[in-house]
Protein backbone atom coordinates (compact mmCIF):
# COMPACT_ATOMS: atom_id res chain seq x y z
CA UNK A 1 0.00 0.00 0.00
CA UNK A 2 1.24 3.46 -0.82
CA UNK A 3 0.40 6.75 0.90
CA UNK A 4 -1.03 8.16 -2.33
CA UNK A 5 -3.75 5.52 -2.81
CA UNK A 6 -6.57 5.39 -0.25
CA UNK A 7 -7.97 2.10 0.96
CA UNK A 8 -11.64 1.85 0.00
CA UNK A 9 -13.51 -0.35 2.47
CA UNK A 10 -16.92 1.21 1.89
CA UNK A 11 -18.93 3.96 0.23
CA UNK A 12 -21.96 5.76 1.58
CA UNK A 13 -24.49 8.25 0.29
CA UNK A 14 -27.94 8.65 -1.13
CA UNK A 15 -28.96 6.60 -4.13
CA UNK A 16 -30.20 7.05 -7.68
CA UNK A 17 -31.98 4.21 -9.52
CA UNK A 18 -31.15 3.71 -13.20
CA UNK A 19 -33.50 1.03 -14.47
CA UNK A 20 -33.01 -1.16 -17.53
CA UNK A 21 -30.83 -4.02 -18.71
CA UNK A 22 -27.96 -3.73 -21.21
CA UNK A 23 -27.35 -0.01 -20.67
CA UNK A 24 -24.23 0.47 -22.76
CA UNK A 25 -21.38 2.93 -22.55
CA UNK A 26 -22.75 4.96 -25.47
CA UNK A 27 -25.84 5.67 -23.38
CA UNK A 28 -23.67 6.52 -20.35
CA UNK A 29 -21.52 8.94 -22.37
CA UNK A 30 -22.34 9.56 -26.05
CA UNK A 31 -19.34 9.36 -28.37
CA UNK A 32 -19.51 12.99 -29.47
CA UNK A 33 -18.57 14.09 -25.95
CA UNK A 34 -15.38 12.03 -25.99
CA UNK A 35 -13.43 14.50 -28.13
CA UNK A 36 -11.80 16.03 -25.09
CA UNK A 37 -8.19 16.38 -24.02
CA UNK A 38 -8.97 15.68 -20.36
CA UNK A 39 -11.87 14.02 -18.56
CA UNK A 40 -12.70 17.23 -16.70
CA UNK A 41 -16.28 18.32 -17.25
CA UNK A 42 -17.52 14.96 -18.55
CA UNK A 43 -19.93 14.64 -15.64
CA UNK A 44 -22.47 17.04 -17.09
CA UNK A 45 -22.76 14.85 -20.20
CA UNK A 46 -23.54 11.59 -18.35
CA UNK A 47 -26.61 9.95 -19.92
CA UNK A 48 -27.01 13.09 -22.04
CA UNK A 49 -29.16 11.59 -24.80
CA UNK A 50 -31.38 9.87 -22.23
CA UNK A 51 -31.74 13.15 -20.32
CA UNK A 52 -32.33 15.59 -23.20
CA UNK A 53 -34.13 15.57 -26.54
CA UNK A 54 -32.73 16.93 -29.83
CA UNK A 55 -33.69 20.45 -28.74
CA UNK A 56 -31.83 20.06 -25.43
CA UNK A 57 -35.13 19.97 -23.57
CA UNK A 58 -35.06 17.78 -20.44
CA UNK A 59 -36.62 14.32 -20.67
CA UNK A 60 -37.90 12.08 -17.90
CA UNK A 61 -34.72 10.62 -16.38
CA UNK A 62 -33.59 10.07 -12.78
CA UNK A 63 -30.48 12.24 -13.22
CA UNK A 64 -32.74 15.17 -14.11
CA UNK A 65 -34.85 14.82 -10.96
CA UNK A 66 -33.97 17.26 -8.16
CA UNK A 67 -34.15 14.64 -5.40
CA UNK A 68 -31.30 12.66 -6.98
CA UNK A 69 -28.89 15.50 -7.74
CA UNK A 70 -26.59 14.73 -4.80
CA UNK A 71 -26.77 10.94 -5.08
CA UNK A 72 -23.47 9.06 -4.95
CA UNK A 73 -24.65 5.42 -5.06
CA UNK A 74 -26.08 4.31 -8.42
CA UNK A 75 -28.39 1.26 -8.47
CA UNK A 76 -28.58 -0.47 -11.86
CA UNK A 77 -29.80 -3.69 -13.43
CA UNK A 78 -28.13 -6.36 -15.60
CA UNK A 79 -25.14 -6.05 -17.94
CA UNK A 80 -24.56 -2.40 -17.09
CA UNK A 81 -21.70 -0.78 -19.02
CA UNK A 82 -21.75 -3.17 -21.96
CA UNK A 83 -20.72 -2.18 -25.48
CA UNK A 84 -17.67 -0.09 -26.31
CA UNK A 85 -14.88 -0.31 -23.76
CA UNK A 86 -14.64 3.47 -23.31
CA UNK A 87 -13.11 4.57 -20.03
CA UNK A 88 -14.97 7.85 -20.48
CA UNK A 89 -18.12 6.12 -19.16
CA UNK A 90 -16.98 5.58 -15.54
CA UNK A 91 -15.07 8.87 -15.74
CA UNK A 92 -18.36 10.65 -16.51
CA UNK A 93 -20.16 8.88 -13.67
CA UNK A 94 -17.36 9.65 -11.21
CA UNK A 95 -17.40 13.32 -12.23
CA UNK A 96 -21.18 13.38 -11.85
CA UNK A 97 -20.53 12.29 -8.25
CA UNK A 98 -20.94 8.51 -8.23
CA UNK A 99 -18.78 6.71 -5.62
CA UNK A 100 -20.15 3.15 -5.98
CA UNK A 101 -22.53 1.18 -8.19
CA UNK A 102 -24.82 -1.64 -7.06
CA UNK A 103 -26.20 -3.77 -9.86
CA UNK A 104 -27.24 -7.22 -11.07
CA UNK A 105 -24.19 -7.56 -13.32
CA UNK A 106 -21.57 -5.44 -15.07
CA UNK A 107 -19.65 -5.70 -18.31
CA UNK A 108 -16.17 -6.89 -17.37
CA UNK A 109 -14.21 -4.06 -18.99
CA UNK A 110 -16.55 -1.44 -17.53
CA UNK A 111 -16.07 -2.92 -14.04
CA UNK A 112 -12.30 -2.88 -14.59
CA UNK A 113 -12.40 0.76 -15.66
CA UNK A 114 -14.45 1.58 -12.54
CA UNK A 115 -11.90 -0.20 -10.36
CA UNK A 116 -9.12 1.92 -11.87
CA UNK A 117 -11.00 4.96 -10.51
CA UNK A 118 -11.70 3.42 -7.11
CA UNK A 119 -15.43 2.92 -7.82
CA UNK A 120 -16.72 -0.39 -6.40
CA UNK A 121 -19.14 -2.34 -8.62
CA UNK A 122 -21.02 -4.76 -6.37
CA UNK A 123 -23.62 -7.28 -7.49
CA UNK A 124 -26.81 -8.80 -6.14
CA UNK A 125 -29.72 -10.75 -7.60
CA UNK A 126 -32.59 -9.17 -9.52
CA UNK A 127 -35.03 -9.16 -6.60
CA UNK A 128 -32.53 -7.56 -4.22
CA UNK A 129 -31.60 -4.84 -6.71
CA UNK A 130 -35.24 -4.11 -7.61
CA UNK A 131 -36.18 -3.79 -3.94
CA UNK A 132 -33.28 -1.38 -3.42
CA UNK A 133 -34.30 0.69 -6.47
CA UNK A 134 -37.88 0.88 -5.17
CA UNK A 135 -36.62 1.92 -1.72
CA UNK A 136 -34.47 4.66 -3.26
CA UNK A 137 -37.48 6.00 -5.15
CA UNK A 138 -39.43 6.16 -1.88
CA UNK A 139 -36.49 7.44 0.22
CA UNK A 140 -34.36 9.70 -2.02
CA UNK A 141 -32.74 11.23 1.08
CA UNK A 142 -32.01 7.84 2.65
CA UNK A 143 -28.41 6.71 3.00
CA UNK A 144 -27.06 3.55 1.41
CA UNK A 145 -23.93 2.00 2.91
CA UNK A 146 -21.89 -0.21 0.57
CA UNK A 147 -19.48 -2.32 2.65
CA UNK A 148 -16.87 -3.59 0.20
CA UNK A 149 -14.88 -5.57 2.71
CA UNK A 150 -17.83 -7.43 4.26
CA UNK A 151 -19.87 -7.60 1.04
CA UNK A 152 -23.07 -6.06 2.33
CA UNK A 153 -25.33 -3.15 1.43
CA UNK A 154 -27.36 -1.50 4.18
CA UNK A 155 -30.30 0.83 3.62
CA UNK A 156 -33.03 1.78 6.09
CA UNK A 157 -33.42 -1.17 8.44
CA UNK A 158 -32.29 -3.66 5.79
CA UNK A 159 -28.90 -5.25 5.22
CA UNK A 160 -28.43 -7.49 2.19
CA UNK A 161 -25.52 -9.64 1.05
CA UNK A 162 -23.82 -8.58 -2.16
CA UNK A 163 -20.87 -9.94 -4.12
CA UNK A 164 -17.63 -8.11 -4.72
CA UNK A 165 -15.17 -9.68 -7.15
CA UNK A 166 -12.28 -11.08 -5.08
CA UNK A 167 -9.59 -9.24 -7.03
CA UNK A 168 -11.58 -5.99 -6.87
CA UNK A 169 -12.16 -6.31 -3.14
CA UNK A 170 -8.48 -6.98 -2.49
CA UNK A 171 -7.36 -4.06 -4.67
CA UNK A 172 -9.81 -1.62 -3.08
CA UNK A 173 -9.36 -2.59 0.55
CA UNK A 174 -5.57 -2.84 0.29
CA UNK A 175 -5.23 0.43 -1.59
CA UNK A 176 -3.66 -0.99 -4.75
CA UNK A 177 -6.46 -0.12 -7.20
CA UNK A 178 -4.74 2.87 -8.78
CA UNK A 179 -2.05 1.18 -10.87
CA UNK A 180 -0.71 4.46 -12.27
CA UNK A 181 -0.14 5.92 -8.81
CA UNK A 182 1.29 2.58 -7.71
CA UNK A 183 3.89 2.67 -10.49
CA UNK A 184 4.72 6.32 -9.79
CA UNK A 185 5.25 5.64 -6.11
CA UNK A 186 7.56 2.77 -7.01
CA UNK A 187 9.39 4.62 -9.78
CA UNK A 188 12.82 3.84 -8.34
CA UNK A 189 12.11 0.12 -8.21
CA UNK A 190 10.71 0.21 -11.75
CA UNK A 191 13.82 2.02 -13.03
CA UNK A 192 16.10 -0.41 -11.19
CA UNK A 193 14.29 -3.39 -12.69
CA UNK A 194 14.38 -1.86 -16.17
CA UNK A 195 18.11 -1.21 -15.87
CA UNK A 196 18.67 -4.87 -15.04
CA UNK A 197 16.85 -6.12 -18.13
CA UNK A 198 19.24 -6.91 -20.99
CA UNK A 199 16.77 -5.79 -23.69
CA UNK A 200 16.10 -2.30 -22.26
CA UNK A 201 18.45 0.38 -23.59
CA UNK A 202 19.45 3.43 -21.56
Secondary structure, DSSP 8 states (H G I E B T S, - for coil): --TTS----EEEEEEEEE--S--BHHHHS-GGGG--SSSTTGGGGTTHHHHB-TT--B-S-GGGSGGGTT--EEEE-TTBTBSS--THHHHHHHHHT--EEEES-B-HHHHHHHHTTT-EEEE--HHHHHHHHHHHHH-TT-EEEEETTTTEEEETTEEEE-B--HHHHHHHHTT---HHHHHHHTHHHHHHHHHH-TT---
